[in-house]
Amino acid sequence: MKNGNKPVIATAVKDKALYVNAVGLYNALGVSMSYADWLKKLEADYYLSPDYELYIDDEGIDWIRTSYAIALCHVVDYPHSGTVAPIIRELDRKWREQMNTPTAVLACGVIEFQRKVERLTAENDKLRRELATLTPKAECFDKMVSEALHTNIYDTASELGVPLDAFRNILLRYHYVRQRKPGELRATKLAVDEGLFWEDRQTVTPKGRETFRLLCSMLID
């Protein structure tokens, strides 16, 4: 592209860096090899350079960082390097001046904040999806563990290997349970508060089972 005798190269901004259109730079420099071969040569010769970066936008357009484009004009003797380098340098200078204005600084801050919000929102959505997947599994596991660990008084006696009558008498003697009517035992409030029974006053907790095991081992030979 030409404007009189001066090449005009389109620019773009990404992550606070200025880029020049790669095709425009290729044409302005008067490169003799094909565009595709030129890009391959740049990548092969300069991919270790800290300034080298080929950015491809959403429309598939190639862009090259201006700092690398300026360095390229001085390192490689292209036919029009002497003309192109000052133009790119001036573009870069004007862009830096614009970026240093309060309005530009504020705009960059807003853009960075928006990107951060978008990133955090995406991460949050991902965590929500993972949580939605894991919650049913966790609830199922908790239920299985709960059913396996919580037993009634009669099952607890069987698990401890203690005769039911002896076990009932021990619980009654130490006021862990009360007999409301023949054959029905209910935990006392004290036993529930100590974590030996659940609120229903019929289900023995793991702590209660271990407490009763130790008590029975001391009282029953």
Long-range contacts (C-beta under 8 A, 24 or more apart in sequence): 1-27, 1-28, 6-83, 6-87, 7-80, 7-83, 7-84, 7-87, 9-84, 9-87, 9-88, 9-91, 11-66, 11-91, 11-95, 12-55, 12-57, 12-63, 13-95, 14-55, 14-63, 16-99, 16-108, 17-53, 17-65, 17-66, 17-67, 18-65, 18-66, 18-91, 18-92, 18-95, 18-96, 19-55, 19-63, 19-64, 19-65, 19-66, 20-63, 20-64, 20-66, 20-69, 20-88, 20-91, 21-61, 21-62, 21-63, 22-54, 22-62, 22-63, 22-64, 23-61, 23-62, 25-64, 25-69, 25-84, 25-88, 28-80, 28-83, 28-84, 28-87, 29-73, 29-78, 29-79, 29-80, 29-81, 29-84, 30-78, 30-79, 30-80, 31-78, 42-72, 46-72, 66-91, 66-92, 66-95, 67-92, 149-205, 149-206, 150-198, 150-203, 150-204, 150-205, 150-206, 151-203, 151-204, 151-209, 152-202, 152-203, 152-204, 153-177, 153-185, 153-202, 153-204, 156-204, 156-208, 156-209, 156-212, 159-209, 160-209, 160-212, 160-213, 160-216, 162-216, 162-220, 166-216, 166-220, 167-212, 167-216, 170-212, 170-215, 170-216, 170-219, 171-212, 174-215, 176-212
